[in-house]
Amino acid sequence: MGTDTVRTEAADDAAGRRREQRGWYFYDWACSVYSTSVLTVFLGPYLTSVAEEAADADGFVHPLGIPVRAGSFFAYSVSLSVIVAVLVMPLVGAAADRSGRKKPLLAVAAYVGATATTAMFFLGGDRYLLGGLLLIVANAAQSVAMMLYNSYLPQIAPPEERDAVSSRGWAFGYASGSLMLIVNLVLYLAHDSFGLTESMAVRICLASAGLWWGAFALIPLRRLRDRRSSTRPAAKERTAMGFRQLAATVRDMRRHPLTLAFLLAYLIYNDGIQTVISQASIYGSEELGLGQSTLIGAVLLVQVLAVAGALAMGRLARIYGAKRTILGSLIAWTVTLAVGYFLPAGAPAWFFVLAGGIGLVLGGSQALSRSLFSHLVPPGKEAEYFSAYEMSDRGMSWLGPLLFGLTYQLTGSYRDAIISLVAFFVIGFALLARVPVRRAISDAGNPVPTTI
């Protein structure tokens, strides 16, 4: 084979990889409106108001006969969605690795989530149980879809490109969330001009996120390619189901204890990040007494700054390494929560300052965690390992919302609930600091980048 032929094939491979990367970015563009418009802004306060409409004189609702404070119902629903995801993700991840056909599974998960989100249009009156059910389905589907989406990263980007590619994906997502939030803000503030009630405007915003998700998911589903894995699981693993498959994945991870150590640190600190994202609107509306328009504006500020923050932290990672950059972001998260605890009620300016701090570290800490973990995954195990990773990603964590909900249930104070999350960042920092990432990458059988 001549030199020119080799160069041509290399150029074709690079062009094909770039095309896949651009398609991959668009799944973040498609689904991030769910995380921002639905999970972060509208659904928490709206579902809480629906639950309060159905509550008894003491402020409790009774799903399945269990007394639950109406203000805790949303947090408990987010937590329960992870239990569903934990049952499904290991099975789907193993099936994806076994068959090499991730794309059909990604399509099913994405459109189940988009459909459930669109159906939130019918959430009204005192239908809090319908809202909880749709939230659980959408969150679990999003979790499965993101696991499959993330598992493409090691296949479409060589080691030296992953920090940048991962950061661009997050930037696409935050840009998408910002655009949709602007549209939502106009609709919500001018709902009277459109002849809509406030409730109808919120329901339209919820449903539009599902339609956006389904429409733009078509782009990655057209551009991403399936690859048959050269590493096939043993027969016993092929027949494993549910928790048995999760146990098999964990047993395999025990052969890579440093990968498992990083995952444990990530699961803890990211649990804190995702809980802040999903519960911030509840804190702002219920504890600080801020209006919906203020909350939308604050989240929009987070989205805009998160784009810059993700790209800036990607550049910092090239200089100082992903691990050091993530550790710095965890310090920033801890300071942010401490400041948030002391925010005065009815002071939107200070809430915007807090939102700015969150935006600067949000995208980068998530993007770099994803790219760093991709270096620690043994070849051929991408979807299976990312199924475990995804259990704490994109607002699907269960322990943080459960702690938030329980703290509020016991104390009746959202300030106590928000400050309780500091523990996740402190413990996560301590655990991550102890992980020798270079040795972890080498032990996983992957090339070690110059700066990591």
N, C-alpha and C positions, 0 to 999 in steps of 0.2 A: 504494500500500500504506500503510495507516494506521500510526500510531505504536504502537498497541496490538498490531497484528499483528506488527510488527517485534520488539517486546519479547517477545511470546509465542514467536516462532521462536528468538530469542536464548536465552531460558530453556530451551527444548527442546534446543537445541544444547548448552548447558552441562550439562543433566541427562544427555544422551546421552554427553557426554565424561566426566563423572564415573563413569558406569556402566562405560564402557570402562576407565577408569583403575583402578577397583576390580577388574575382571576381570584386568587386566594385572598387578596386584600378585600375584595368586594363582599366576602361573606361577613367580615367585620362591619363593612358598610351596611349590609342588609340587616343584621341582627342587633346591632348596637342601639337602634332606636327603641327596642324592647327594654334594654337595660336602663336607658336614660328616661324616656317618656313614660314607660309603664312602671318599672320597678323602682326607679329613683324618685320620680316626681309625682305622678298622678295616682297610682293604684294604692299606695300606702294610706294617704289621707282620705281618699275616696272610700276604700274598703272599710277603713276605720269608722267613717261616718255612717256607712250602711250598717255595720255591726252595731253601732250606737243606736241606730234607729230601731233595731230589733232587740236591744238589750232590755233587761228587766229594770225595776226601780233601783236596784243596787248597782247597775252598770255592768251586768254580766250577761253574756249569751251562753247557750247551753248546747253546743254541737255534740251529738251522740250522748246527751245527758251529762256532759262534763262542764262544770262551771268555769268559764273563761272570761276574764276581764276584757271588755270590748277593745280597749286600747292595746291588748296583747295579741289579738286574733291574727293580725297581719304577720307579726313576727313568727308566731307559731306555724302559720301556713307556709312561710318561706322555709322554716326548719323541716317541716314534714315533707316538703318537696324533695329534699335531699335524701330522705329515707327511700322514697320511690326511685330516685336516680341511682342510689347505691345498689339497688336490686337489679337495675337494668344495665348500667354502664359496663360492668365487667363482662357480661355476656356479649354485649354488642362489640366491645373492644376486641375480645378474643375472636369473634366471628369475622371481624374486619381483618385482623392479622392473618387468620387462617385462610380466608378466601382471597385476600388482596382486593376485595371489592368494597371499598369504603364509600364510594360515591352514592350508590343506591341507599345505603343506610343513612348517610348524611341527608339525602333528600327526604326520606321518611321522617326523620327527627325534626328537620327544619319545618316541614309543612304541618306536622302535628302541632308544633309550637306556634306557628303563624296562625293556624286555624283557631286554636284556643284563645290566642290574643285577640283576634278579630271578634270572637264571640263575646268578649267583654263588653261589647256594645249593649248587650242585653242585661248588664248588671245595673240594677236600680232598686228603688224601694228598700225593702228589708232583706233582699236576697244575698245575704252575706255568705251562706253556704255555697251558692253558685259561684260567687267571687273567689272563695277559698279553693274550690275544686278547679276552676280555670287557672288560677295561679299555680296550683300544684302541677297540673298537666303542662302548662307552658314552661315553668321553671325546669321540670324534669326533662322535657324535650330539648330545651335550650342547653342543658347540661350535657346530654348525650351528643347533640350536634356539635357543641364546642369541643368535646373530647375528640371526635373524628376530625374536625377542622384543624385542631392543634397538632394532631398526629401527622399531618401532611408536612409540617415545617421541616423535619429532618430530611425529607425526600425532595423538597423543592429548593432547598438552600444549602450550600456547602457550609462547613463550620465557620469560615471567616465571614460569611454574609448573614448569619442567623440573627445577631443582635439588631442589625439594621433592618432586615426583612420583618422581624417580629415587631419592631418599633413602628415601622410604616403601617403594618396591619392595625395596630392600636390607633395610630394617627387617623387612618381612614375611618375607623369606628367612631372616634370622637368628633371628627368633622361631620359625619353623617348625623350623629346625635345632636350636634349643634344646629344643623340645618333644620331638622324636624322640630326641635324645640322652638326655633324662631316662628315656624308655622303654627305650632301649638299655642305659643304665647299670643300671637295675633288673634287666633280663633277664640282663645279663652277670654282675653281682655275685651274683645269686641263681640262677645256672644249675643248681646242684646241687639246689636246692629244686624246680625245675621238671623234674627228672629229665633234664637236658641236660648233655652234655659241654661244655667250654669252646669247642672247635672248632665244635660244632653251634650254640651260642649266637651266635658270631660270624657264622656263615653265615646264620642267621635275621635278624640285624641287617642284613647286606648285602642280603638279598632283600627285607626290609620297606621299604628305601629305594626300591627299584624299584617296588613296589606302591603306595607313597605317591605317588611321582612320577606314575605313570599315572593314579591316581584323581583327584588334584587338578588335573591338566592339563585335565580336562574343563571346568573353570570358565572359564579364559581362552578356550578354544576355542569356548565358547558366546557369550561377551560381546564379543570383539574383532571388528571389522568389516574386511573387505577393501576397499581403495580402488584403483581403476584409476588408474595413473600417467598424468599429462598429458605426461610426458617419456618418449618411447619411444627405446630405443637404436637405432643404425643397424643395417642389415642385417648388416654385417660383425661387429658385436658380438653380434648374435643368434645367429650360428652359431659363436661362439668357444666353446672347451671348455677346462676345467681351467686349466693355467698360462697359456694364451692369454687366457682371460678375466681372470685375475689381472693379467696384463701390461696388458690394456686398462684395467682399473680404475686401475692405477698411472699409466698414461699420462694418464688423465683427471685424476688427482690432481695431476699436474705442472702443470696449469692453475691449481691452487690450492696453491701451494707452502707457504703457512703452515699449511694443513690437514695437509699431508704432514709438516711439521716437528713439529706437535703429535703426530701419530700415531706418529712415530718415537720421540719422548720417552716417550709412553705405552707403546709396545711394550717399551721397555727397562725402565722402572721397574716396570711391572706384571708383567713376567717375573719380577722379583725377588719381588714380593708373592706371586704364584701359586706359586712354588717354595717359599717359606717355608711356605705353607699346606699344600702336598702332602707336604713332606718333614719337617715338624715332628714328626710322630708317630714317624718313623724315628729322628730325632735324640734324642727323649726316651727311646725304648725301648732303642735300641742303644748310644748314647753315654753317656746319663745313667743308664741302668739303672732306669728308672721302669716301674711296672706299668701294665697296660692300664686299670685303674680310675682311676689318677692321670691318665693321658692323656685319658680321657673327661671327667673332672672339669675339667681345664684347658681343653679345647676347649669344654665347656659354658660356662665362664666367659667365654671369647672370644665365644661367641654372644650371651650376655646383654649384655655390655658393648658389643658391636658394634651392637646395636639403638640403645642410647643414643648411642653414638659417631656413627653415621650421621645421626641426627636433630640432634645437637648441631653436627656439622660442616656440616650443611645450613643451620643458623641462622647459623653463622660466615660461610658463603659469602654470605649475604644482606647481611652487614655489610662484610666485607673482600674479597669476590669469590672465585669458585671457584679461580682460578689461585693466589692467595696461600695459600688454605687448603690446597690440594694440596701446594704447596711445603713448607709447615710439616709436613705429614704425612710427607713424604719424609725430612725431618730426623729425625723421631721413629722412622721405620723404621730408619735407619742406626744410631741410638743403641741401638735394641732388639737388632739383630744383634750389635753390639759387646758388649753385656751378655750375650747368649746364649752367646757364645764362651767366656766365663769362668765360666759356671754350674758349680758343683761337682756331681759325680755323686752320685746317691742323695739329693738334697735337693729333695723335691717342693715345699716352700714357695717356694723361689726360682723354680722353674719356673712356679708359679702367678702370681708377680709378673710374670714375663716375659709370660705369657699375658694378664694384665690390660693391659699396655702395648700388646700387639698388638690386643686387642679394641677399645681406644679409638680407634685410627686406621684399622682395617681397613675397616669398612663405609663410612666417610666418604670415604676416598681413592678407593675404587672407584666409589661412587655419583656423586661430583662429577666424576670423569673421564668417566663415561658422559654425564652431562648437558652437560658442557662440549663434548665432541666432537659432540653432537647439534646444537649451534649452528654447527658448522663444516662440516656436510654440505650440499652444494647440493641444493635442492628436487628431488625425483624420483629421487634417487640413494641413498635411505636404506639399503635392504638391501644394495646393492652396496658402499657405503662401510663399513657395519657388518660386512660379511664380512671386510674387512681388519682392522677394529678387533678383531673377535672372535678373531682368530688368537692374541691374547695374553691372552684373558680367561678367568676362571673355572677356573684351574688347567690350561689347555690349552697353556701356553707350552712351547716345546721347548728353547730355548737354556739356560734356567736349570736344569731337571732334568738336561740333558745335562752342563752344567758341574759340577753337584752330583755326579752319578754318576761322571764322569771323575776329579774331585778325590778322591773316596773310592777309586776303583779304583787310582789312582796312589799315594795316601798311606796308605790304610787308616784315615784319621781323619775322623770325621764333624764334628769341630770345624773342621778345615781346610775341609771342604765347605761348612759353614754360613757361615763368614766370607767365603768367596769371593763370596757373593751381595751383599756391600756395594757392589761395583762397579756393579751395576744401579741402585742408588738414587742414587749419586753422579753417574753419567753422566746418568741420567734427570732429576735436578734441574737440572744444567747446561743440558741441552737445552730443558727446559720454561721455564726462566727467560728464555730468549732469544726465546720466541714472543710477538709482540704480538697478544694474542687479540682485541682489539677490531677491529683491522684485518683479522684472519683471518675474523671473523664477517661483516664487511662485504664482503670480497672473495668470500665464498661465496654472497652474495646474500641474506643473512638479516638481519632487524632486530637491532640491537645493544641488549641489555638495559642498564638504567641501571647496575647493578652486575654486573661479570663478572670 
